[in-house]
Amino acid sequence: MNLPALWYPTDKCFIDGAWVDPIGGETLPIENPSTGEVIGEIARGGQADIDAAVRAAENARSGVWGRMPAFERGRLLSHMGRLVLTHVDALAQIEAADVGKPLKQARADAVALARYLEFYGGAADKIHGETIPYLDGYTVYTLREPHGVTGHIVPWNYPMQIIGRSVGAALAMGNACVLKPAEEACLTALAFAAIADEAGFPKGVINIVPGLGEEAGAALSEHPGIHHISFTGSVPVGKLIQTAAAKNVVPVTLELGGKSPQLVFDDADLDAALPFLVNAGIQNAGQTCSASSRLLVHRTIHDQLLDRLAERYRALRVGPATADLDVGPLISGNQKSVVAGFLDQGRDLETAARGEIIADAPRGGHYIAPTLLAGVTPDHALARDEIFGPVQVVIPFDTEEQAIAIANSTDFGLVASVWTNSGARQMRAAKAIRAGQVFINNYGAGGGVELPFGGIGKSGHGREKGFEALYGFSTLKTVAALHG
């Protein structure tokens, strides 16, 4: 799959409303994960490019963007959302070629980007301060104000969605943005800039600098002109970013992945649960921060459910993005090696079922067959560590207390799901599980643009999505007026 015809350059940065060459003059290759072939190049931005982008953002923030009423910012975001919908097919093809995800999944991501922009466009003028009763002779009120210039470092697995929930919220609050997309997947981030320009955003409001994490990403994290940083990615990189930001006393929103469990009790509706149990683990080839890689199953239904899960796994088909199958390739050869290494650690486990890589899948593609493992103990590496591939483990439990203990036994706490028809158990489990989101008799709630999202522990801190994201991209000012 080659790139479709693009209406914007891929080998440039977008700074101050213009497409510009990286100051260092270097580029990086774009690889198609479905084939392993190089299909283009992106700019290799660095410190100087980040400096230029931050200056442009500060000029916009202190200029026309900073003076723009909230409802006008909202109109721009809503207009951009409508424009995204006109580009959905092209964006899906670009994302499929760049990330490797099946076309139907890439299209869903493009539609989600539009939905984020619509939501935050509508919310832009809905964030209000409040008055506080105080001493006689005083009027006290609070204001929600933007941080200023915000930095956004987004990963390669869901570029459009994460840009929408991060940059969209920051813009709604009146911040100006500098975005560093992952070097493995920059193309729809650059398309975002092109569509924002088409929508009429003032120059400097949105700036995008592709490049390596250790160069452009590090420069953005430690830049003294950045007033808030949003990062989605791995725990080790998250620690580096938080450390760099701390030197400038800058707040950070971190979303660092998870080891999300689904707890299936003996009174669960298995027919309803099965699609969620499997899809939550294999979507985007398991390269999802909220992927459900642990299935905790009551022992009385363990064998029955394992058989039904295995049947679904054996029916899964893996192939290139254009084939639009159940699962596409992993993002890179390196990620394939990581997942293969985890599977090597599971050689002592029971392989309950595997999906099938289609016979004509390109030999250079980074394919791993979806794998369902049984006979797993809670302390096994595959039950504790984030794999970031299409691998699920099934762990039996005997009591509700044991299920909760297993669910809480990792360092992560992002998402969980509880399958039971007992209302009392639903409430007990939802309170007891350590996670930023708990779903009852579902998983993911259809994406949930409106639902606050984030983790605890090594899953990070801060919240994205919904109105909570707007609070995170703003600072609270208290005004106390003594008037007698």
Secondary structure as the mmCIF struct_conf table of DSSP 4:
data_model
#
loop_
_struct_conf.conf_type_id
_struct_conf.id
_struct_conf.beg_label_comp_id
_struct_conf.beg_label_asym_id
_struct_conf.beg_label_seq_id
_struct_conf.end_label_comp_id
_struct_conf.end_label_asym_id
_struct_conf.end_label_seq_id
HELX_LH_PP_P HELX_LH_PP_P1 ASN A 2 LEU A 6
BEND BEND1 TRP A 7 TYR A 8
BEND BEND2 THR A 10 LYS A 12
STRN STRN1 CYS A 13 ILE A 15
TURN_TY1_P TURN_TY1_P1 ASP A 16 GLY A 17
STRN STRN2 ALA A 18 VAL A 20
TURN_TY1_P TURN_TY1_P2 ILE A 23 GLY A 24
STRN STRN3 THR A 27 GLU A 31
TURN_TY1_P TURN_TY1_P3 PRO A 33 THR A 35
STRN STRN4 VAL A 38 ALA A 43
HELX_RH_AL_P HELX_RH_AL_P1 GLN A 47 SER A 62
TURN_TY1_P TURN_TY1_P4 GLY A 63 GLY A 63
HELX_RH_AL_P HELX_RH_AL_P2 VAL A 64 ARG A 67
BEND BEND3 MET A 68 MET A 68
HELX_RH_AL_P HELX_RH_AL_P3 ALA A 70 THR A 86
TURN_TY1_P TURN_TY1_P5 HIS A 87 HIS A 87
HELX_RH_AL_P HELX_RH_AL_P4 VAL A 88 VAL A 99
HELX_RH_AL_P HELX_RH_AL_P5 LEU A 103 ALA A 123
TURN_TY1_P TURN_TY1_P6 ALA A 124 ASP A 125
STRN STRN5 THR A 131 ILE A 132
BEND BEND4 LEU A 135 LEU A 135
TURN_TY1_P TURN_TY1_P7 ASP A 136 GLY A 137
STRN STRN6 TYR A 138 PRO A 146
BEND BEND5 GLY A 148 GLY A 148
STRN STRN7 VAL A 149 VAL A 154
BEND BEND6 TRP A 156 TYR A 158
HELX_RH_AL_P HELX_RH_AL_P6 PRO A 159 ALA A 172
TURN_TY1_P TURN_TY1_P8 MET A 173 GLY A 174
STRN STRN8 ALA A 176 PRO A 181
TURN_TY1_P TURN_TY1_P9 GLU A 183 GLU A 184
HELX_RH_AL_P HELX_RH_AL_P7 LEU A 187 ALA A 199
TURN_TY1_P TURN_TY1_P10 GLY A 200 GLY A 200
HELX_LH_PP_P HELX_LH_PP_P2 PHE A 201 PRO A 202
TURN_TY1_P TURN_TY1_P11 LYS A 203 GLY A 204
BEND BEND7 VAL A 205 VAL A 205
STRN STRN9 ILE A 206 ILE A 208
HELX_RH_PI_P HELX_RH_PI_P1 GLY A 213 GLY A 217
HELX_RH_AL_P HELX_RH_AL_P8 ALA A 218 SER A 221
TURN_TY1_P TURN_TY1_P12 GLU A 222 GLU A 222
TURN_TY1_P TURN_TY1_P13 PRO A 224 GLY A 225
STRN STRN10 HIS A 228 THR A 232
BEND BEND8 GLY A 233 GLY A 233
HELX_RH_AL_P HELX_RH_AL_P9 VAL A 235 ALA A 246
TURN_TY1_P TURN_TY1_P14 LYS A 247 VAL A 249
STRN STRN11 VAL A 252 GLU A 255
STRN STRN12 PRO A 261 VAL A 264
TURN_TY1_P TURN_TY1_P15 ASP A 266 ASP A 267
BEND BEND9 ALA A 268 ALA A 268
HELX_RH_AL_P HELX_RH_AL_P10 LEU A 270 ILE A 282
HELX_RH_3T_P HELX_RH_3T_P1 GLN A 283 GLY A 286
TURN_TY1_P TURN_TY1_P16 CYS A 289 SER A 290
STRN STRN13 ARG A 294 HIS A 298
HELX_RH_AL_P HELX_RH_AL_P11 ARG A 299 ARG A 314
TURN_TY1_P TURN_TY1_P17 ALA A 315 ALA A 315
STRN STRN14 ARG A 317 VAL A 318
HELX_RH_3T_P HELX_RH_3T_P2 ALA A 321 ALA A 323
BEND BEND10 ASP A 326 ASP A 326
STRN STRN15 VAL A 327 VAL A 327
BEND BEND11 ILE A 331 ILE A 331
HELX_RH_AL_P HELX_RH_AL_P12 GLY A 333 GLN A 345
TURN_TY1_P TURN_TY1_P18 GLY A 346 ASP A 348
BEND BEND12 LEU A 349 LEU A 349
STRN STRN16 GLU A 350 ARG A 354
STRN STRN17 GLU A 356 ILE A 357
TURN_TY1_P TURN_TY1_P19 ALA A 359 ASP A 360
BEND BEND13 ALA A 361 ALA A 361
TURN_TY1_P TURN_TY1_P20 ARG A 363 GLY A 364
BEND BEND14 GLY A 365 GLY A 365
STRN STRN18 THR A 371 ALA A 374
BEND BEND15 GLY A 375 GLY A 375
TURN_TY1_P TURN_TY1_P21 PRO A 378 ASP A 379
BEND BEND16 HIS A 380 HIS A 380
HELX_RH_AL_P HELX_RH_AL_P13 ALA A 381 ARG A 384
BEND BEND17 ASP A 385 ASP A 385
BEND BEND18 GLY A 389 PRO A 390
STRN STRN19 VAL A 391 PHE A 397
BEND BEND19 ASP A 398 THR A 399
HELX_RH_AL_P HELX_RH_AL_P14 GLU A 400 ALA A 407
TURN_TY1_P TURN_TY1_P22 ASN A 408 ASN A 408
BEND BEND20 THR A 410 ASP A 411
BEND BEND21 LEU A 414 LEU A 414
STRN STRN20 VAL A 415 TRP A 419
BEND BEND22 ASN A 421 ASN A 421
HELX_RH_AL_P HELX_RH_AL_P15 GLY A 423 ALA A 432
BEND BEND23 ILE A 433 ILE A 433
BEND BEND24 ALA A 435 GLY A 436
STRN STRN21 GLN A 437 ILE A 440
BEND BEND25 ASN A 441 GLY A 444
HELX_RH_3T_P HELX_RH_3T_P3 ALA A 445 GLY A 447
TURN_TY1_P TURN_TY1_P23 VAL A 449 GLU A 450
BEND BEND26 LEU A 451 LEU A 451
STRN STRN22 PHE A 453 PHE A 453
BEND BEND27 ILE A 456 ILE A 456
HELX_RH_3T_P HELX_RH_3T_P4 GLY A 457 SER A 459
STRN STRN23 GLY A 460 HIS A 461
BEND BEND28 GLY A 462 GLY A 462
STRN STRN24 GLU A 464 GLU A 464
BEND BEND29 LYS A 465 LYS A 465
HELX_RH_AL_P HELX_RH_AL_P16 GLY A 466 GLY A 472
TURN_TY1_P TURN_TY1_P24 PHE A 473 PHE A 473
STRN STRN25 SER A 474 LEU A 482
#
